[in-house]
Amino acid sequence: MSAGFAAVFGESIRMTREVVRTTNAQPFLISGSGTLGWDQVSANLVEPGESALVLNTGYFGDSFADCLQTYGAQVDQLRADFGGAVDVAQVEQALQSKKYKIVTITHVDTSTGVLSDPQPVAEVVQKVSPETLVVLDAVCAVASEDIQMDRWGIDVVITASQKGLGAPPGLSVVIASQKAMKVFETRTKPVTAFYASWKRWLPIMKAYEGGSALYFATPPVNLINAFHESLCQITKVSPSLDERLKLHRETSSRIKAAAAELGLSQLPTRPEIAANGMTALWCPDGVKSSDLLPAFLQRGVVVAGGLGTRKGTRPNLRRLPFFFILLSPP
């Protein structure tokens, strides 16, 4: 409730806009994992019975679709081949055939390392169905991949504190355009959530940005302070955001080139759809990812057990600032 903390919270809201390049979208900084962003979108923007189109490039597309269905949405999915991205022509065809409230894009799916380009998707939405909201799941992309929220016409960016933003985990970060906020404000049915309701959180965000504290649920004070420090480094300290993104691309290229020299191939099927904030690699022939776990552990590297239906063959190797995945061949 202190004036000092209110100032830090308010500045964090303003700096969050800078990272995704928007001037007037509404950030929500709420205690919770990145997964809470799905709940916020599903509860606040999609009313039960409305249709959502999910562009699926891996495990996190599956999960977003599951969340939307939990809140009563009618969900259709365009599934890319494993390691591939959804063709924008498929998106245009789907939009021409049906009315969708939202289209969701996983900017970088951590399970595959696939980088989707949201700009042409947003362009085709504007052409075919301009009332449809474009939602970008960018948990594994913000501050490591370029996001031009205003210029591209992205209506919601979902992210979290712990990846490219470089703060500890535990903070759900959602940025909603004024178009999205208008959809929220004019919905015909009550929001189907309590904690995730923007009806409760919007006054909190506006109060803190205005320099005063307001209570709905206890804010994660330590996380907000850490997030503020990370945002200061990204937006106010050299290198600039553009330079930071360039460094991510350069470092990613070096890592991928080194992997190629070792005979390791990438999971994304084309170089242009390979993420810059993480690298996904196939294990060598005859080697299972599970065989590598003890070697990683001996070197002090913590490896997670995998995601979704490929669990056990998809360990996640985390070493900041990049994120590696090793996969056993199918």
N, C-alpha and C positions, 0 to 999 in steps of 0.2 A: 504493500500500500504506500510505500515511500515515494516521494517526489522523484528521487534519483532513479528508482527502478522504473517508474512510469516513463521517464525520459528515455531510458535504455530500450524499453519495450516499443515505444513510439518510433524511435530511430530505426529499430530493427524492422518494423513494418515498412518504413519508407525505403530502406536499403534493399529489402526483398524485391520491391518493384524494379529496382535497377538491374538486378541479376537476370530477370527474365524480360527486360526491356519493355516495360509498360509504364505509362504515366499516370493512369487513373484506375487501374484494376484494384480490387479489394483483397488484400492478403488476410488469411486466417492462420494464426500461429497458435496451435492447440497441443496440449500434452497428449501424446499418442504416437504410434509408429506411422510410417508412410501408409500403411493399410487403412488407417482412419480416413485418408483422403478419398478412398473409394466409397466409404460410408457417407461422407459429406456430399459427394456428387449424387450418389444413388438416392439419398434421403431428401435432399434439398432441391434437386433439379429435375428429377424424373418422377412423375406421379404414377401410382400403380396402374398398370394396364398400358402405359405408353411404351413405345418401341425404342430400343437402343441397338446400335450397330457397333460391334466390337471387332477391331482389326487385330487379329491374333497372331503374334509372332513367337509365342512360347507360353511358359507356365503362368506368367503374370497376366496375360490376356485371358487365360482360363479363369484365374481368380477374380479378375474384375467382372467378368461375365457372371460368375457365381454370386458376387456381391449384388450386382444389379438385379438378378433374379430373386435374391433374398428379399429385396424391397418391393417386389411386385412388377418389375419391368419385364416386357416381352423382348427377349434378347436374340438377335441373329449374329452369327459370327462369320467373318471372312478369314479363313485359316491359311496362312502361308505354309509352304513346304518347310520342313525342318531346316533351319539355317537360311531361309529366304524371307523376303518382305512381301507384303500384300501389294498387288498391282493396282495402281490408282484407277485403271479402267474398270476393275471390278467394283471399286467404291462408287464410281459414277453410275454403273449399271444398277447397283443396289439402291442408290438414292432415287433413281428414276422409277423404281418399281414399288417403293413403299415410303411412307412418311415416318421419319425417325426424329425423335426428340434430341438425341445426342449421337455423335460418332466418337468412339474412343480410340486413341492411338497409344501404344506403348512406345515411347521414344527410343529407349534402349531396354530390351528385355534381358535381364540379368541371366536368365537360364540359357540363352542362346548367343548373347553378344551381338544380336542383330540391331542395327541402327535404322530406324524408319525415318523417312523424311516427312515431317508434318506439313510443310509448306504446300506441296501440290495437293495434298488431301484437303487442306483448308480452302484452297482455290476452287477445287471441284465442288465442295460444299457450298461455297458462295455462289457458284454458277447454277447449280441444280436445285439446291434446297437451302437458301440463305437463312431461314429461320432455325435450322438445325444447329445445335451447339457442338463445337469441336473441343473435345476434352483430351488433354495430353497428359498421360501418365509418365512423368519425367523424374521419378525417384532416382533412377540411375543415370540421369542426364544433366540436371541443372548444375551449372558451373563447370561442367566438363564438355558439354555440347552447346553450340549456339542455339539460343531460343529468342526469337523476335516476336514476342506475344502480340503486340499491337500491329506491327507491319504485316505479319502473316495472317492475322485474324483468328488467333487461338482464344477460345473463350474461358477455358480453365486449365491451369497448370497445377498438377499434383506433384509434390516432392516431399522430402524428409531431410532432417538435419545432418545425417551421418555420412553421406557419400561425397559427391563433389563439393558440397557446401562445407565439409570439413569440421563439423561440430559433433559432439557425442550423439548417439541415437536417442530417440524418445520424443522428438518434436515433429508433429504433422504440420506440413506447410502447404497450404492451398491458396492459389491466387485466382480470383474470379473476375472476369471482365464485367463492365457495366451492363452489357447485354445479358450475361448470365445472371447478374443480380436482379435485373428487371424480370427475367423469367421466374426467379425465386420469389420475388415480391408479388407477382401476379398469379401464382399457382392457385388452383381452385380447391385443393384438398390440403388438410393439415400435413405438416412435415411428419414423416413416419419414424422419427427418432427423437430422443431427448438430448443426450450429450452431444450428438453431432449436428444439432439444429442450428442453422445460422440465425434463426430468430433470437436465440439466446447469445450467440457469440458475436454477432455484428455490433451490438452496442458496446461490448467489451473492447473490440478492436478500435472502434471509433473513439472511445474514451481515452485509451492509452495513446493513440496517435495524437489526440488533442492535448496530451500532457497530464491527464488525471487517471487515477485508478478506479476501476469498477469491478464488482465481483459477480461471477456466476459459478466458477469452479476455480480452485487454487491454481494459479499459474505456476509452471515449472521454473522457478526463479533462477536456479543455477544453469539450466539449459538455455534460457533466454539470454543470460549473460554470456555464455559460451558462444551461442549463435551470433550475438551481437559482435563479439570479437572476430569471429570468422568472416562475417559480412564486412566489417571494417577492413580486414586484410584484402578481401576480394574487390571492394569498391573504392577504397581510399588509399591503399598502399600499392606501390609498384610491385609486380607488374599490373597493368590495367586488366580489365576483364577480357578485352580482345587479345592482349598479350598472353593472358592465362590460357585462353582457349587454344591459341597457337602452340603454346608449350605442351598442352595435352596432346594435340595432334602430332607434334614432333616426337614426343616421348613414345606415343602409341606406335608410330612408324618404326622407331628403333626396336621396340619390344617385338613387334610382329616380324621385322626383318631378322632379328636374332633367332626367333622361333623357327623361321623358315630355314635358316642356316643349320639348325639342329634336325631338320627334316620333319618338323611338326607343321601340320596344316591347320588352318583356321576353320572353325565351325561355320561362320557366315559364308555363303556361297559366292559372294562377290566382294572385292575389296571396298567398294563404295558403300556397302551396307554393314561394314564392320565398325563397331563403336570405338570411340577414342578414349573413353574413360575406363575401359576394361578390355580384356582380350580372352577370347574363348578358343581353345585349342583341342584337337583330337590327340589322344595318346598315340604313341607309335604302334604299329602293327604288333600284335602279340602281347601287348602290355595293357593291363587293366588299371583303371584309375585307383582301384582299391589297393593294388600292389604298391602304389606310390605313397600312400598315406604314411607308412612308417618312416620313409625317407624324409618326407616333409617335416614330420614331427621331430626327427633327430636334429633337424636344422632350426628348430624353434618356430616353424611355420604352422599356424593353426588352419586346418582344412575342414570345412563343413561337409556334411554327408550327402548333399544333393537336394533336388527339387522335383516334386511331382512324380509322374509315372516313371521317370528315369532315375529315381532315387537309388543311390548306390553306385551309379555309373557317372555321376556328375558332381564331383566334389568342387567346392568353391574355395579358391585360394585367395585370401585377402592380404594384400600388402600395400598400404597407402603409398602414393595417391592413386594407384591403379588396382584393378580388380581382375583376377585371372580365374579361368575355369579350365579344368582338364576333363575331357570326356573320353570314355571308353568307346571304341568303334561299335556300331550296332551289330 
